[in-house]
Amino acid sequence: MDGQPRKRAWLQFHLSTAILMMFVAGGLLWANLYTYESSLWPGECVDPPEGAGYVPPIVWPAHGWPFCFYRDTNIFWRWHLGNLMLDGLIAFAILLLVAICSERPIRDRDVREP
């Protein structure tokens, strides 16, 4: 024991970083679970019946940010697993970026202090 502070392990985060990541994860969960109205999936089309006149656009409740991964059409539930994986990957990247940006100044400060 030479009186030097012990260097933190690579995956050991500061408490302020953990709290900040918790709030960001909560915001990402809110964004993904918030219900909004979505139109058809890309590539889908529904032609109105002949002589129907004006047909309003079809919208359903949907979930997901930035990509819609779930839609409830009142007949069946529709999951889009590719978009779900993309949403998870983007959420992980955002959390990683927040952790790095929050932890870097703390670790630099710990190195500079005697």
N, CA and C atoms as an extended XYZ file, in Angstrom:
342
Properties=species:S:1:pos:R:3:atomname:S:1:resname:S:1:resid:I:1 pbc="F F F"
N         0.840       -1.181        0.000 N   MET     1
C         0.000        0.000        0.000 CA  MET     1
C         0.883        1.241        0.000 C   MET     1
N         0.935        1.898       -1.126 N   ASP     2
C         1.775        3.080       -1.235 CA  ASP     2
C         0.966        4.370       -1.142 C   ASP     2
N        -0.318        4.290       -0.805 N   GLY     3
C        -1.123        5.503       -0.646 CA  GLY     3
C        -1.761        5.990       -1.938 C   GLY     3
N        -1.467        5.359       -3.056 N   GLN     4
C        -2.063        5.746       -4.333 CA  GLN     4
C        -3.473        5.167       -4.415 C   GLN     4
N        -4.422        5.938       -4.978 N   PRO     5
C        -5.771        5.379       -5.141 CA  PRO     5
C        -5.756        4.253       -6.172 C   PRO     5
N        -6.562        3.258       -5.895 N   ARG     6
C        -6.624        2.098       -6.776 CA  ARG     6
C        -7.345        2.483       -8.068 C   ARG     6
N        -6.792        2.074       -9.213 N   LYS     7
C        -7.406        2.356      -10.500 CA  LYS     7
C        -8.651        1.488      -10.657 C   LYS     7
N        -9.734        2.112      -11.136 N   ARG     8
C       -10.976        1.374      -11.304 CA  ARG     8
C       -10.877        0.414      -12.475 C   ARG     8
N       -11.586       -0.704      -12.347 N   ALA     9
C       -11.630       -1.699      -13.415 CA  ALA     9
C       -12.335       -1.113      -14.641 C   ALA     9
N       -12.167       -1.783      -15.768 N   TRP    10
C       -12.689       -1.272      -17.035 CA  TRP    10
C       -14.210       -1.127      -17.009 C   TRP    10
N       -14.939       -2.079      -16.447 N   LEU    11
C       -16.395       -2.022      -16.426 CA  LEU    11
C       -16.965       -1.437      -15.132 C   LEU    11
N       -16.131       -0.866      -14.303 N   GLN    12
C       -16.606       -0.257      -13.062 CA  GLN    12
C       -16.927        1.211      -13.330 C   GLN    12
N       -18.219        1.554      -13.233 N   PHE    13
C       -18.667        2.905      -13.517 CA  PHE    13
C       -18.810        3.716      -12.244 C   PHE    13
N       -18.724        5.008      -12.378 N   HIS    14
C       -18.975        5.937      -11.289 CA  HIS    14
C       -20.479        5.986      -11.045 C   HIS    14
N       -20.896        6.315       -9.836 N   LEU    15
C       -22.317        6.350       -9.493 CA  LEU    15
C       -23.081        7.353      -10.355 C   LEU    15
N       -22.492        8.510      -10.635 N   SER    16
C       -23.185        9.508      -11.456 CA  SER    16
C       -23.407        8.992      -12.883 C   SER    16
N       -22.470        8.203      -13.401 N   THR    17
C       -22.636        7.612      -14.727 CA  THR    17
C       -23.789        6.607      -14.718 C   THR    17
N       -23.877        5.800      -13.677 N   ALA    18
C       -24.955        4.816      -13.579 CA  ALA    18
C       -26.315        5.492      -13.490 C   ALA    18
N       -26.411        6.571      -12.724 N   ILE    19
C       -27.678        7.288      -12.596 CA  ILE    19
C       -28.060        7.936      -13.922 C   ILE    19
N       -27.100        8.549      -14.594 N   LEU    20
C       -27.371        9.157      -15.894 CA  LEU    20
C       -27.815        8.105      -16.906 C   LEU    20
N       -27.157        6.950      -16.924 N   MET    21
C       -27.543        5.876      -17.836 CA  MET    21
C       -28.938        5.355      -17.512 C   MET    21
N       -29.296        5.342      -16.222 N   MET    22
C       -30.632        4.901      -15.839 CA  MET    22
C       -31.698        5.835      -16.413 C   MET    22
N       -31.467        7.151      -16.349 N   PHE    23
C       -32.429        8.097      -16.904 CA  PHE    23
C       -32.500        8.005      -18.432 C   PHE    23
N       -31.372        7.822      -19.082 N   VAL    24
C       -31.368        7.682      -20.539 CA  VAL    24
C       -32.084        6.392      -20.942 C   VAL    24
N       -31.848        5.301      -20.216 N   ALA    25
C       -32.533        4.038      -20.516 CA  ALA    25
C       -34.041        4.189      -20.310 C   ALA    25
N       -34.450        4.921      -19.281 N   GLY    26
C       -35.872        5.176      -19.064 CA  GLY    26
C       -36.479        5.969      -20.213 C   GLY    26
N       -35.751        6.966      -20.704 N   GLY    27
C       -36.235        7.739      -21.849 CA  GLY    27
C       -36.343        6.896      -23.104 C   GLY    27
N       -35.376        6.004      -23.311 N   LEU    28
C       -35.425        5.122      -24.480 CA  LEU    28
C       -36.581        4.129      -24.376 C   LEU    28
N       -36.821        3.601      -23.169 N   LEU    29
C       -37.967        2.715      -22.978 CA  LEU    29
C       -39.273        3.449      -23.237 C   LEU    29
N       -39.382        4.670      -22.728 N   TRP    30
C       -40.589        5.461      -22.973 CA  TRP    30
C       -40.786        5.671      -24.470 C   TRP    30
N       -39.732        6.018      -25.177 N   ALA    31
C       -39.848        6.265      -26.610 CA  ALA    31
C       -40.270        5.001      -27.359 C   ALA    31
N       -39.801        3.841      -26.920 N   ASN    32
C       -40.143        2.598      -27.608 CA  ASN    32
C       -41.522        2.069      -27.235 C   ASN    32
N       -42.003        2.356      -26.041 N   LEU    33
C       -43.292        1.825      -25.607 CA  LEU    33
C       -44.436        2.809      -25.773 C   LEU    33
N       -44.138        4.041      -26.143 N   TYR    34
C       -45.169        5.043      -26.377 CA  TYR    34
C       -46.012        4.626      -27.583 C   TYR    34
N       -47.329        4.697      -27.443 N   THR    35
C       -48.222        4.307      -28.528 CA  THR    35
C       -48.492        5.502      -29.429 C   THR    35
N       -48.278        5.315      -30.697 N   TYR    36
C       -48.584        6.349      -31.683 CA  TYR    36
C       -49.278        5.686      -32.861 C   TYR    36
N       -49.818        6.493      -33.746 N   GLU    37
C       -50.530        5.940      -34.892 CA  GLU    37
C       -49.578        5.796      -36.075 C   GLU    37
N       -49.600        4.616      -36.674 N   SER    38
C       -48.714        4.310      -37.787 CA  SER    38
C       -49.547        3.903      -38.997 C   SER    38
N       -49.051        4.253      -40.150 N   SER    39
C       -49.704        3.796      -41.375 CA  SER    39
C       -49.118        2.450      -41.760 C   SER    39
N       -49.251        2.059      -42.990 N   LEU    40
C       -48.799        0.746      -43.431 CA  LEU    40
C       -47.289        0.595      -43.365 C   LEU    40
N       -46.822       -0.658      -43.309 N   TRP    41
C       -45.394       -0.940      -43.370 CA  TRP    41
C       -44.873       -0.559      -44.748 C   TRP    41
N       -43.609       -0.231      -44.879 N   PRO    42
C       -43.057        0.029      -46.209 CA  PRO    42
C       -43.233       -1.188      -47.108 C   PRO    42
N       -43.678       -0.955      -48.322 N   GLY    43
C       -43.883       -2.047      -49.263 CA  GLY    43
C       -45.293       -2.589      -49.288 C   GLY    43
N       -46.105       -2.236      -48.282 N   GLU    44
C       -47.485       -2.695      -48.271 CA  GLU    44
C       -48.360       -1.670      -48.984 C   GLU    44
N       -49.401       -2.126      -49.599 N   CYS    45
C       -50.363       -1.193      -50.163 CA  CYS    45
C       -51.740       -1.823      -50.122 C   CYS    45
N       -52.724       -1.017      -49.911 N   VAL    46
C       -54.108       -1.467      -49.909 CA  VAL    46
C       -54.837       -0.607      -50.919 C   VAL    46
N       -55.384       -1.233      -51.926 N   ASP    47
C       -56.138       -0.492      -52.935 CA  ASP    47
C       -57.580       -0.362      -52.480 C   ASP    47
N       -58.143        0.839      -52.571 N   PRO    48
C       -59.551        0.989      -52.193 CA  PRO    48
C       -60.438        0.258      -53.192 C   PRO    48
N       -61.602       -0.204      -52.734 N   PRO    49
C       -62.510       -0.885      -53.661 CA  PRO    49
C       -62.983        0.048      -54.762 C   PRO    49
N       -63.361       -0.533      -55.883 N   GLU    50
C       -63.843        0.258      -57.023 CA  GLU    50
C       -65.076        1.058      -56.610 C   GLU    50
N       -65.099        2.330      -56.985 N   GLY    51
C       -66.252        3.180      -56.719 CA  GLY    51
C       -66.416        3.569      -55.259 C   GLY    51
N       -65.393        3.388      -54.454 N   ALA    52
C       -65.518        3.695      -53.029 CA  ALA    52
C       -65.407        5.187      -52.768 C   ALA    52
N       -64.910        5.961      -53.720 N   GLY    53
C       -64.720        7.386      -53.478 CA  GLY    53
C       -63.507        7.606      -52.598 C   GLY    53
N       -63.628        8.575      -51.685 N   TYR    54
C       -62.506        8.880      -50.791 CA  TYR    54
C       -62.390        7.801      -49.727 C   TYR    54
N       -61.209        7.257      -49.573 N   VAL    55
C       -60.938        6.284      -48.524 CA  VAL    55
C       -59.875        6.893      -47.610 C   VAL    55
N       -60.187        7.068      -46.317 N   PRO    56
C       -59.187        7.652      -45.424 CA  PRO    56
C       -57.990        6.713      -45.261 C   PRO    56
N       -56.826        7.268      -44.948 N   PRO    57
C       -55.653        6.401      -44.765 CA  PRO    57
C       -55.861        5.460      -43.578 C   PRO    57
N       -55.283        4.290      -43.697 N   ILE    58
C       -55.404        3.281      -42.653 CA  ILE    58
C       -54.272        3.496      -41.649 C   ILE    58
N       -54.631        3.662      -40.388 N   VAL    59
C       -53.628        3.819      -39.333 CA  VAL    59
C       -53.952        2.854      -38.199 C   VAL    59
N       -52.892        2.378      -37.528 N   TRP    60
C       -53.027        1.473      -36.408 CA  TRP    60
C       -52.122        1.937      -35.279 C   TRP    60
N       -52.464        1.554      -34.033 N   PRO    61
C       -51.549        1.831      -32.928 CA  PRO    61
C       -50.230        1.090      -33.132 C   PRO    61
N       -49.117        1.770      -32.875 N   ALA    62
C       -47.807        1.161      -33.104 CA  ALA    62
C       -46.856        1.546      -31.981 C   ALA    62
N       -45.771        0.793      -31.867 N   HIS    63
C       -44.727        1.036      -30.869 CA  HIS    63
C       -43.376        0.950      -31.551 C   HIS    63
N       -42.416        1.707      -31.019 N   GLY    64
C       -41.043        1.613      -31.498 CA  GLY    64
C       -40.462        2.951      -31.880 C   GLY    64
N       -39.192        3.140      -31.518 N   TRP    65
C       -38.444        4.321      -31.932 CA  TRP    65
C       -37.001        3.903      -32.138 C   TRP    65
N       -36.363        4.264      -33.170 N   PRO    66
C       -36.781        5.067      -34.310 CA  PRO    66
C       -37.550        4.277      -35.359 C   PRO    66
N       -37.615        2.954      -35.225 N   PHE    67
C       -38.339        2.133      -36.194 CA  PHE    67
C       -39.522        1.471      -35.508 C   PHE    67
N       -40.635        1.378      -36.205 N   CYS    68
C       -41.835        0.735      -35.676 CA  CYS    68
C       -41.627       -0.778      -35.688 C   CYS    68
N       -41.677       -1.420      -34.493 N   PHE    69
C       -41.461       -2.860      -34.442 CA  PHE    69
C       -42.715       -3.640      -34.065 C   PHE    69
N       -43.803       -2.957      -33.681 N   TYR    70
C       -45.017       -3.658      -33.267 CA  TYR    70
C       -46.224       -2.831      -33.664 C   TYR    70
N       -47.231       -3.513      -34.219 N   ARG    71
C       -48.469       -2.841      -34.590 CA  ARG    71
C       -49.651       -3.724      -34.227 C   ARG    71
N       -50.690       -3.128      -33.679 N   ASP    72
C       -51.911       -3.837      -33.330 CA  ASP    72
C       -52.976       -3.432      -34.332 C   ASP    72
N       -53.364       -4.354      -35.207 N   THR    73
C       -54.328       -4.033      -36.264 CA  THR    73
C       -55.751       -4.378      -35.871 C   THR    73
N       -55.999       -4.698      -34.596 N   ASN    74
C       -57.298       -5.116      -34.069 CA  ASN    74
C       -57.732       -6.479      -34.610 C   ASN    74
N       -57.041       -7.019      -35.570 N   ILE    75
C       -57.311       -8.363      -36.065 CA  ILE    75
C       -56.192       -9.296      -35.599 C   ILE    75
N       -54.977       -8.813      -35.681 N   PHE    76
C       -53.821       -9.580      -35.227 CA  PHE    76
C       -52.719       -8.602      -34.821 C   PHE    76
N       -51.767       -9.120      -34.066 N   TRP    77
C       -50.603       -8.324      -33.687 CA  TRP    77
C       -49.530       -8.581      -34.721 C   TRP    77
N       -48.817       -7.555      -35.066 N   ARG    78
C       -47.780       -7.703      -36.087 CA  ARG    78
C       -46.448       -7.232      -35.517 C   ARG    78
N       -45.498       -8.140      -35.406 N   TRP    79
C       -44.155       -7.840      -34.926 CA  TRP    79
C       -43.214       -7.798      -36.115 C   TRP    79
N       -42.297       -6.842      -36.093 N   HIS    80
C       -41.253       -6.781      -37.112 CA  HIS    80
C       -39.925       -6.937      -36.376 C   HIS    80
N       -39.403       -8.170      -36.364 N   LEU    81
C       -38.228       -8.481      -35.542 CA  LEU    81
C       -36.969       -7.777      -36.019 C   LEU    81
N       -36.844       -7.524      -37.313 N   GLY    82
C       -35.683       -6.781      -37.818 CA  GLY    82
C       -35.643       -5.370      -37.242 C   GLY    82
N       -36.788       -4.709      -37.219 N   ASN    83
C       -36.843       -3.359      -36.633 CA  ASN    83
C       -36.632       -3.399      -35.129 C   ASN    83
N       -37.112       -4.455      -34.463 N   LEU    84
C       -36.892       -4.596      -33.025 CA  LEU    84
C       -35.403       -4.722      -32.723 C   LEU    84
N       -34.689       -5.502      -33.522 N   MET    85
C       -33.241       -5.645      -33.317 CA  MET    85
C       -32.506       -4.337      -33.610 C   MET    85
N       -32.938       -3.619      -34.647 N   LEU    86
C       -32.330       -2.316      -34.942 CA  LEU    86
C       -32.563       -1.328      -33.804 C   LEU    86
N       -33.785       -1.311      -33.246 N   ASP    87
C       -34.079       -0.431      -32.116 CA  ASP    87
C       -33.192       -0.774      -30.919 C   ASP    87
N       -33.027       -2.075      -30.640 N   GLY    88
C       -32.169       -2.490      -29.534 CA  GLY    88
C       -30.716       -2.109      -29.755 C   GLY    88
N       -30.242       -2.264      -30.976 N   LEU    89
C       -28.860       -1.900      -31.306 CA  LEU    89
C       -28.642       -0.393      -31.167 C   LEU    89
N       -29.594        0.389      -31.638 N   ILE    90
C       -29.479        1.851      -31.515 CA  ILE    90
C       -29.541        2.273      -30.060 C   ILE    90
N       -30.411        1.657      -29.265 N   ALA    91
C       -30.501        1.979      -27.839 CA  ALA    91
C       -29.191        1.633      -27.133 C   ALA    91
N       -28.602        0.482      -27.460 N   PHE    92
C       -27.328        0.097      -26.861 CA  PHE    92
C       -26.229        1.091      -27.236 C   PHE    92
N       -26.217        1.521      -28.498 N   ALA    93
C       -25.209        2.493      -28.942 CA  ALA    93
C       -25.377        3.831      -28.217 C   ALA    93
N       -26.616        4.259      -28.016 N   ILE    94
C       -26.855        5.516      -27.303 CA  ILE    94
C       -26.403        5.397      -25.860 C   ILE    94
N       -26.722        4.279      -25.197 N   LEU    95
C       -26.283        4.079      -23.812 CA  LEU    95
C       -24.766        4.013      -23.711 C   LEU    95
N       -24.120        3.348      -24.655 N   LEU    96
C       -22.666        3.266      -24.652 CA  LEU    96
C       -22.043        4.649      -24.836 C   LEU    96
N       -22.600        5.438      -25.736 N   LEU    97
C       -22.099        6.790      -25.963 CA  LEU    97
C       -22.259        7.662      -24.713 C   LEU    97
N       -23.398        7.550      -24.053 N   VAL    98
C       -23.624        8.313      -22.820 CA  VAL    98
C       -22.632        7.876      -21.741 C   VAL    98
N       -22.401        6.564      -21.621 N   ALA    99
C       -21.466        6.064      -20.611 CA  ALA    99
C       -20.049        6.564      -20.877 C   ALA    99
N       -19.621        6.518      -22.122 N   ILE   100
C       -18.265        6.968      -22.447 CA  ILE   100
C       -18.118        8.461      -22.217 C   ILE   100
N       -19.109        9.242      -22.684 N   CYS   101
C       -19.030       10.700      -22.528 CA  CYS   101
C       -19.118       11.128      -21.075 C   CYS   101
N       -19.798       10.354      -20.251 N   SER   102
C       -19.912       10.690      -18.836 CA  SER   102
C       -18.707       10.198      -18.031 C   SER   102
N       -18.198        9.038      -18.375 N   GLU   103
C       -17.132        8.431      -17.582 CA  GLU   103
C       -15.747        8.977      -17.932 C   GLU   103
N       -15.547        9.396      -19.151 N   ARG   104
C       -14.219        9.850      -19.584 CA  ARG   104
C       -13.681       11.021      -18.754 C   ARG   104
N       -14.471       12.095      -18.547 N   PRO   105
C       -13.932       13.197      -17.723 CA  PRO   105
C       -13.652       12.776      -16.282 C   PRO   105
N       -14.451       11.856      -15.747 N   ILE   106
C       -14.237       11.401      -14.369 CA  ILE   106
C       -12.934       10.624      -14.276 C   ILE   106
N       -12.686        9.752      -15.227 N   ARG   107
C       -11.439        8.973      -15.205 CA  ARG   107
C       -10.219        9.858      -15.456 C   ARG   107
N       -10.374       10.847      -16.340 N   ASP   108
C        -9.259       11.782      -16.577 CA  ASP   108
C        -8.956       12.599      -15.323 C   ASP   108
N        -9.981       13.005      -14.609 N   ARG   109
C        -9.783       13.761      -13.370 CA  ARG   109
C        -9.101       12.899      -12.314 C   ARG   109
N        -9.483       11.613      -12.228 N   ASP   110
C        -8.865       10.717      -11.255 CA  ASP   110
C        -7.391       10.492      -11.542 C   ASP   110
N        -7.017       10.495      -12.841 N   VAL   111
C        -5.621       10.300      -13.209 CA  VAL   111
C        -4.802       11.532      -12.852 C   VAL   111
N        -5.369       12.715      -13.065 N   ARG   112
C        -4.616       13.961      -12.823 CA  ARG   112
C        -4.420       14.265      -11.342 C   ARG   112
N        -5.386       13.867      -10.496 N   GLU   113
C        -5.264       14.189       -9.074 CA  GLU   113
C        -4.209       13.320       -8.421 C   GLU   113
N        -3.403       13.946       -7.549 N   PRO   114
C        -2.361       13.147       -6.871 CA  PRO   114
C        -2.914       12.259       -5.787 C   PRO   114
